[in-house]
Structures are given as structure tokens and as C-alpha cells.
């Protein structure tokens, strides 16, 4: 996995189109457009398609997310060497750059496949494992024991 800092530009160039839900883009073009959209809170690239989720609800999302974060936090405290994150951009492959609500990883310096970027930046964490396969109809990783 590799990590890069993606700087936010002061003003969008005239020729750069804004991200739109459903756009088909390369990861590089997605990152260029995302970098200039200062007010955009969340956008994901899955299998080359841009997804910009709508606002979330408390009972359907907020409460379950807090419970999941609490569970992962408890596991993190009991398992030295792991890192956890919340709404962190993750680069999973050439067409996939989701921003999961919560993540748990083993950093490369501890034997894992995650490489973390610089502090105080929009960080993307890239997986070295190219076996990721996203099933858009199921909305999840299709490997056994997948995400």
C-alpha cells in the first residue's frame, strides 16, 4: 500500500468539472476533482463510478455506526499495533477509493499491508493486495471473509 497527500486547491480551475454522482472516472481524475471541491464532505470511487451519498439518519446509520466504532475501539485497545479510523479515504485498487465509516488495519511497519500518509493532510491508504473485488449489486467485497 502507498499513501499520498492530496492538497486542496485554492480555487477550482475553469476546465475542471465538479464531481457528480454516477460519473465514470479514473482514480487520478476522481482525485483531481475531489481535491478542488472544498465543501464536499464525502465522495467515493467504486469500480470507476463516483458515489456521493445522501445525508444519513440516526436509527439507520448513526446509532449502528457508534456501536461499531465502540466495538472496534474496544478491540483496538486490547490489540497492540493496530490502527483504526473514521471516515478515512482508502485506496483499494486502481478504480476503488471508498471512504468507509470505520476501518481497522495493521500498518505495514507491524506486518500489515496498509501504508499511512503524512499527518494533517487528506490521506489515502492503499492496499497492496490486488485481490479486492467489489460487487456493486451486493455493495461489498466478494472474497470469502470480505469487507
Rosetta silent file (secondary structure, phi, psi, omega in degrees, C-alpha in Angstrom):
SEQUENCE: XXXXXXXXXXXXXXXXXXXXXXXXXXXXXXXXXXXXXXXXXXXXXXXXXXXXXXXXXXXXXXXXXXXXXXXXXXXXXXXXXXXXXXXXXXXXXXXXXXXXXXXXXXXXXXXXXXXXXXXXXXXXXXXXXXXXXXXXXXXXXXXXXXX
SCORE:     score description
SCORE:     0.000 S_00000001
   1 L     0.000  144.373  175.272    0.000    0.000    0.000 S_00000001
   2 L  -127.718  156.119 -177.712    1.136    3.540   -0.670 S_00000001
   3 L  -129.712  139.190  177.831   -0.182    6.805    0.642 S_00000001
   4 L  -129.924  150.565  172.522   -0.221   10.227   -0.931 S_00000001
   5 E   -89.507  130.267  178.657   -1.246   13.635    0.283 S_00000001
   6 L  -109.477  101.561 -175.866   -3.853   15.212   -1.941 S_00000001
   7 L   -68.673  146.311  173.540   -3.672   19.005   -1.497 S_00000001
   8 L   -85.336  127.740  179.637   -6.827   21.101   -1.654 S_00000001
   9 L   -81.290  151.910 -178.331   -6.514   23.782   -4.330 S_00000001
  10 L   -63.189  -45.694 -179.950   -7.486   27.391   -3.546 S_00000001
  11 L  -142.710  142.774 -178.917   -9.933   27.683   -6.435 S_00000001
  12 L   -68.144  135.434  175.143  -11.113   25.147   -8.994 S_00000001
  13 L   -61.988  149.137 -178.364   -9.583   25.597  -12.437 S_00000001
  14 L   -56.726  -36.939 -174.568  -12.118   26.661  -15.067 S_00000001
  15 L   -82.814   -6.238 -176.790  -11.617   23.477  -17.101 S_00000001
  16 L   -91.698  119.335  179.722  -12.139   21.081  -14.151 S_00000001
  17 L   -78.117  149.802  176.107  -15.687   19.754  -13.878 S_00000001
  18 L   -72.471  158.094  174.155  -17.188   19.110  -10.436 S_00000001
  19 L   -66.782  141.253  175.844  -17.752   15.555   -9.251 S_00000001
  20 L  -131.650  141.720  176.894  -21.223   14.260   -9.988 S_00000001
  21 L   -56.986  129.528  178.740  -22.907   11.149   -8.641 S_00000001
  22 L    94.046   -8.072  176.944  -22.634    8.401  -11.270 S_00000001
  23 L   -57.354  142.077  171.599  -19.610    9.842  -13.118 S_00000001
  24 E  -101.165  114.076 -173.964  -17.308    7.196  -14.612 S_00000001
  25 L  -137.073  158.393  167.781  -13.746    8.342  -13.853 S_00000001
  26 L   -76.626  163.241  177.971  -10.216    7.109  -13.438 S_00000001
  27 H   -62.416  -39.084 -178.903   -8.854    7.304   -9.904 S_00000001
  28 H   -62.539  -44.531  179.548   -6.499   10.102  -10.956 S_00000001
  29 H   -67.387  -40.013  176.554   -9.345   12.227  -12.379 S_00000001
  30 H   -57.144  -48.108 -178.764  -11.503   11.477   -9.315 S_00000001
  31 H   -64.399  -39.308  177.830   -8.716   12.675   -7.003 S_00000001
  32 H   -60.833  -47.225 -178.802   -8.138   15.844   -9.092 S_00000001
  33 H   -68.531  -41.163 -179.471  -11.810   16.799   -8.975 S_00000001
  34 H   -62.548  -38.212 -176.843  -12.235   15.854   -5.295 S_00000001
  35 H   -61.502  -28.253 -177.152   -9.216   17.973   -4.325 S_00000001
  36 H   -96.384   -6.768 -178.634  -10.862   21.193   -5.560 S_00000001
  37 L   -93.582   79.369 -173.465  -14.336   20.590   -4.080 S_00000001
  38 L   -59.078  -33.992 -175.848  -13.724   22.159   -0.669 S_00000001
  39 L   -87.417   -8.225 -179.372  -17.325   21.900    0.561 S_00000001
  40 L   -75.496  122.586 -178.130  -17.784   18.260   -0.411 S_00000001
  41 L   -83.759  -37.932 -175.402  -17.785   16.103    2.709 S_00000001
  42 L  -153.308  131.653  172.035  -17.752   12.643    1.148 S_00000001
  43 L  -147.389  144.005 -179.191  -17.365   11.060   -2.280 S_00000001
  44 E  -129.707  150.288  175.089  -16.259    7.554   -3.126 S_00000001
  45 E  -115.467  115.016 -179.791  -14.985    5.868   -6.278 S_00000001
  46 E  -126.671  117.631 -177.356  -16.092    2.235   -6.598 S_00000001
  47 L    55.113   36.836  176.354  -15.235    0.289   -9.745 S_00000001
  48 L    81.961    4.898 -179.337  -14.622    3.593  -11.517 S_00000001
  49 E  -113.094  134.424 -179.668  -18.042    5.072  -10.618 S_00000001
  50 E   -81.021  131.516  174.159  -18.475    8.115   -8.352 S_00000001
  51 E  -121.755  128.355  178.259  -20.858    7.758   -5.408 S_00000001
  52 L  -124.126   96.767 -173.060  -21.900   10.789   -3.373 S_00000001
  53 L   -65.863  151.228  176.837  -24.086    9.554   -0.526 S_00000001
  54 L   -80.164  169.429  177.734  -27.068   11.469    0.730 S_00000001
  55 L   -55.755  149.015 -176.155  -27.372   12.598    4.369 S_00000001
  56 L  -102.314  158.785 -177.953  -27.684    9.734    6.850 S_00000001
  57 L  -104.074  155.411 -176.719  -30.316    9.060    9.503 S_00000001
  58 H   -62.162  -57.449 -174.183  -29.793    8.385   13.206 S_00000001
  59 H   -70.912  -33.717 -177.654  -31.513    4.997   13.587 S_00000001
  60 H   -84.839  -20.230 -175.246  -30.463    3.577   10.226 S_00000001
  61 H  -137.240  -55.158 -173.627  -26.854    4.796   10.307 S_00000001
  62 H   -58.802  -50.901 -179.192  -25.689    6.993   13.185 S_00000001
  63 H   -65.184  -48.092  176.871  -26.560    4.690   16.078 S_00000001
  64 H   -60.584  -34.745  179.401  -25.243    1.492   14.412 S_00000001
  65 H   -65.605  -42.314  178.453  -22.047    3.351   13.465 S_00000001
  66 H   -60.512  -41.306  178.986  -21.446    4.443   17.073 S_00000001
  67 H   -64.818  -41.256  178.230  -21.872    0.844   18.212 S_00000001
  68 H   -66.042  -42.501  178.247  -19.446   -0.406   15.550 S_00000001
  69 H   -63.367  -39.661  177.900  -16.885    2.278   16.432 S_00000001
  70 H   -63.145  -45.138  179.333  -17.201    1.356   20.127 S_00000001
  71 H   -61.968  -47.707  179.690  -16.665   -2.335   19.342 S_00000001
  72 H   -65.478  -39.201  177.324  -13.644   -1.618   17.118 S_00000001
  73 H   -61.172  -40.733  177.644  -12.254    0.815   19.705 S_00000001
  74 H   -64.083  -44.106  177.706  -12.501   -1.846   22.408 S_00000001
  75 H   -63.280  -41.219  179.712  -10.739   -4.360   20.156 S_00000001
  76 H   -59.989  -44.119  179.289   -8.102   -1.745   19.293 S_00000001
  77 H   -63.489  -31.158 -177.242   -7.311   -1.129   22.963 S_00000001
  78 H   -91.271   -4.777 -175.485   -6.876   -4.862   23.552 S_00000001
  79 L  -128.700   95.686 -177.820   -4.754   -5.489   20.431 S_00000001
  80 L   -60.896  145.150  174.296   -1.442   -3.588   20.280 S_00000001
  81 L    94.299   -8.249  179.245   -0.155   -2.412   16.903 S_00000001
  82 E   -88.503  161.405  172.245   -3.474   -1.859   15.137 S_00000001
  83 E  -127.787  147.446  176.668   -4.816    1.446   13.839 S_00000001
  84 E  -128.400  155.729  179.381   -8.434    2.482   13.457 S_00000001
  85 E  -146.958  164.183 -179.047  -10.017    5.322   11.548 S_00000001
  86 E  -132.015  124.210  179.608  -13.316    7.019   10.935 S_00000001
  87 E    52.370   48.672 -179.174  -14.313    8.410    7.503 S_00000001
  88 E  -107.086  132.948  179.791  -10.795    7.969    6.145 S_00000001
  89 E   -68.486  133.479 -178.064  -10.171    7.651    2.413 S_00000001
  90 E  -126.935  127.766  177.493   -8.808    4.229    1.482 S_00000001
  91 E   -95.500  112.137 -176.246   -7.272    3.359   -1.870 S_00000001
  92 L   -99.846  -16.027 -178.592   -8.139   -0.285   -2.568 S_00000001
  93 E   177.126 -173.319 -175.208   -7.134   -0.550   -6.203 S_00000001
  94 L   -66.904  -19.607 -178.814   -6.958    1.353   -9.476 S_00000001
  95 L  -122.295    9.213 -172.420  -10.730    2.006   -9.580 S_00000001
  96 E  -130.333  119.394  177.889  -11.677    1.950   -5.897 S_00000001
  97 E  -142.474   72.534  179.519  -11.314    4.744   -3.368 S_00000001
  98 L   -78.711  167.757  175.529  -14.041    4.414   -0.721 S_00000001
  99 E  -127.672   81.718 -174.989  -14.326    6.399    2.481 S_00000001
 100 E   -66.399  153.018  178.730  -15.630    3.832    4.995 S_00000001
 101 E   -61.830  -35.556  179.263  -17.415    4.928    8.143 S_00000001
 102 E  -150.973  146.504  176.747  -14.875    2.990   10.208 S_00000001
 103 E  -142.565  155.431  177.199  -11.776    0.960    9.443 S_00000001
 104 E  -134.279  131.221 -177.024   -9.310   -1.222   11.312 S_00000001
 105 E  -146.734  161.753  172.854   -5.902   -2.036    9.894 S_00000001
 106 E  -105.444  116.791  179.966   -2.458   -3.402   10.586 S_00000001
 107 E   -65.412  155.635 -176.812    0.165   -0.855    9.462 S_00000001
 108 H   -59.782  -35.137 -179.991    2.981   -2.061    7.201 S_00000001
 109 H   -68.936  -10.885  175.856    5.613   -1.466    9.888 S_00000001
 110 H  -108.886   13.596  177.799    3.706   -4.020   12.014 S_00000001
 111 L    98.377    0.850  179.344    3.471   -6.618    9.226 S_00000001
 112 L   -89.462 -171.154 -177.271    0.264   -5.424    7.578 S_00000001
 113 L  -109.067    4.216 -177.646   -0.440   -4.147    4.072 S_00000001
 114 E   -94.650  134.228  175.074   -1.545   -0.597    4.938 S_00000001
 115 L  -116.873  128.615 -174.840    0.757    2.371    4.394 S_00000001
 116 L  -101.753  141.542 -179.660   -0.248    5.617    6.088 S_00000001
 117 L   -87.148 -173.833 -177.443    0.430    9.095    4.679 S_00000001
 118 L   -63.099  156.520  177.609    1.598   12.310    6.344 S_00000001
 119 L   -73.876  156.122  176.939   -0.215   13.890    9.282 S_00000001
 120 L    62.063   41.744  177.777   -2.500   16.908    8.721 S_00000001
 121 L  -148.603  164.762  169.926   -3.482   16.040    5.181 S_00000001
 122 L   -73.500  114.779 -171.856   -6.193   14.289    3.241 S_00000001
 123 E  -106.558  137.105  169.781   -4.674   10.826    3.403 S_00000001
 124 L  -115.014  134.516  179.491   -5.311    7.890    1.158 S_00000001
 125 E  -108.935  124.743 -176.048   -4.242    4.457    2.315 S_00000001
 126 E  -107.396  135.426  175.425   -3.586    1.976   -0.451 S_00000001
 127 E   -81.453  138.951  173.342   -3.816   -1.798   -0.149 S_00000001
 128 L   -81.514  -21.439 -178.763   -1.055   -3.860   -1.675 S_00000001
 129 L   -74.828  114.246 -178.817   -3.469   -6.790   -2.054 S_00000001
 130 L   -85.926    5.732 -175.889   -4.884   -6.608   -5.578 S_00000001
 131 L   -82.330    6.666  179.605   -7.464   -9.328   -4.827 S_00000001
 132 L   -67.278  130.057  175.320  -10.203   -6.856   -3.904 S_00000001
 133 L  -133.927  116.468 -178.805  -13.387   -7.390   -5.885 S_00000001
 134 E   -92.652  129.027  177.724  -16.345   -5.113   -5.261 S_00000001
 135 E  -101.532  101.740 -174.254  -19.774   -6.499   -6.032 S_00000001
 136 L   -61.702  -33.914 -178.840  -21.876   -3.433   -6.836 S_00000001
 137 L   -71.228  -28.211  178.626  -25.175   -5.332   -6.649 S_00000001
 138 L   -99.934  -15.824  178.672  -24.335   -6.559   -3.143 S_00000001
 139 L    68.741   34.153 -179.386  -22.360   -3.482   -2.129 S_00000001
 140 E  -159.062  170.710  176.730  -19.470   -5.417   -0.639 S_00000001
 141 E   -67.023  136.975 -176.255  -16.246   -7.292   -1.178 S_00000001
 142 L   -96.027   -1.472  177.197  -16.944  -10.668   -2.788 S_00000001
 143 L   -70.390  153.419  173.663  -13.959  -12.576   -1.371 S_00000001
 144 L   -59.081  131.131 -178.389  -14.684  -15.112    1.383 S_00000001
 145 L    72.122   21.364 -176.447  -14.500  -13.160    4.624 S_00000001
 146 L   -67.884  178.398 -175.572  -14.549   -9.918    2.594 S_00000001
 147 L   -59.672    0.000    0.000  -15.254   -6.408    3.806 S_00000001
